[in-house]
């Protein structure tokens, strides 16, 4: 035990209590970059859906099959 008390420690104590951490909220990092990433992601998904023919056919055919058409006839009176 005496050897441990007499040996020099190579560790130092760091006290951060006096330093205040500055929080940097930047508009570019916190708002603009996520917004642009969302826009680019949305454009990529929509572009893929309408750019790939097999996906486009499935989307267009499904919406056309659900529509019903009605024929209206009119009589003209003179």
N, C-alpha and C positions, 0 to 999 in steps of 0.2 A: 504494500500500500504506500509506503514511503516513496517508492520510485515513481508512482503515478503523480504524486503531489509535487514532486520536484521537477518533473519533466515540463518542458515548455510546450504550450499549445500553439499549433499552427493555424487555428481557426480564429477568425475575428468576428466580432458581433457587429451587425449592421443595424442601425436604428433608422427606420423610415418614418418615425412619428413626426419629425419636423418638416418633412417634405410633403407637400400636397400634390396629389396626382391630378394633372390637368386632363380633363376629358375633352377630346377634340371631336365635336360633332360637325362633320363637314356635309354640306348639302349634296355635294357630288357623290360622296361615298354612301350616304345614308338614304338618299331619295333618287337621285338621277340614274345611277348605275342599276339599281334593281328595277326601276321603271323601264329603262331601255332594254334590259334583259328580258322582261316580260313581253315587251312589244316584239322583240326579235324572235322569241320563242313562239309567240302566237302566229307571227307571219310564217315561221318555218312549218308549223303544224298545218295551217291553212294551205300553204303552198304545196305541201306534200299531198294533202287530200285532193287538191284539184290538179296537181301536176302529174301524179301517177295515174295512168289510164285505168288500171284495174280497180283502184280505189274510187276514182271519179265515176266510173260506170256503176259501181254499187251504190254510191250516194245519189246519183241522178236517177237511176232506175227505181230506187226505193221511194223517192219523193214523187215520181210520176205515176207509180202504181197506186198510190193512195188517193190520187185526185179523181174525182168523178166529173163527168161532163154531162151537161144537159142541153138538149136541143130545144130551142124555143121557136115556135111558129107564130107568126103574126098574120092577122087578116087585115087587109086595108079596106076601108069604107070610103066610098066616093060620094 
